[in-house]
Amino acid sequence: MEIITSTTIDTWDRFFRANFINSLTGFKSVNLIGTADASGKTNLGIFSSIVHIGSNPPFIGFINRPVEATPHTIANIRETKFYTINHINATIIEQAHQTSAKYPAEISEFDAVGLTPQFSNGINAPFVKESKLKYALELEEIIPIKLNNTFLVIGRILFVVLEDGITSSRDGYLHLDKAGTLCSNGMDGYYNTELIDRLTYAKPDKKTEKIK
């Protein structure tokens, strides 16, 4: 078994190191965040750092890289307070990945990569029409992370847009495989999802069982 120390990691080429560390955390959700500025200019970016913060109220967070690296998404959210999160499916992998390119502010990634902006319920932030599961959020808090000049952006879910048959009518569970939702590993690997099992709520005095 190999042991790799932090001293060794520090000697690596930065791209090798970035690939290694990004892959080390394992499979992650990967989504497109849609925003618009006050004038209505749309922006779209790919993020694999989206996390559940709480269910009541329904808060979702994501990590925004330093402003110099990815300025447009966080600037638009600060300006308008609204944004969308859109699940990625296999039909739009290449377009979604291409949004990671550093386009200038005057170019919309929707136009550049060939995805369709879609607006709903009076929210100025665009959804991705081609996504089968997506939701709108309103900004609640931006927390600076001083260690590496990144930001934790926390929003409250306003409403969800999804195709029929994804939500379990029994308990609200979302069957993401039915939405074709993908996950990612590292900075450029995309994977299909497949349900293996669902298990009952764990209690110290009760055996965990499969949910049928």
C-alpha positions, 0 to 999 in steps of 0.5 A: 500500500502506498503512502503519499505525504503532504510534502510529496504532494507539494512537489507535484505539478499544479495540474497533477496535484489539482486532479489528485486532490479533486478526485480524492474527495470522491463522487460529487453532485455536478450542476449548472448554476444560472444567473443574470445581472441587473440588465438581464445578461445571463451567465451559466457556470458548472459547479461540483461543490453544492451541498445540503445545508438544511431542510427546514428552512430549505437551504443549499450551499455551494463554494465559489472560487476566488472572485478573480477566478470566477467573478460572474456568478457570485457578482450576479447573485450579489446584485440580484439575489436570485439564481438557479441550480440545474442537474446535468444529464448525459445529453448535455455533458459537453455543453455543461463542461464547456461552461467552465471556460473563462468567457468574458462578461459580455458573452453568455455561456448559454449562447456560447455552448448551445444551451437554452435559458428558461425563465419561470415564476417571475425569477430573473435568473435563468434555468437550463431548459434541457435539465430535467430537475432544477430549482430556484434560490434566493440568496441568504448569506455569503460567508468568506473563507479566509484560508483560500479566499473562497466563499460559501454561498447559501440560498433558500429554495424558492421552488423546484421544477422537475419532470413527472415520475422523479419524486416518490409519492410515498416519502418524497424521495427523489429518484435521480436516476430517472432524471438522468442526473450525473455525478462527477469526480475530479475536474473532468470526469462524469459518471452515471448514477444507479440506485443500489439500495435504500435503507431504513432510518438507523436506530441503536435498538433496531436492525436496518432493513431495505426499503422496498 
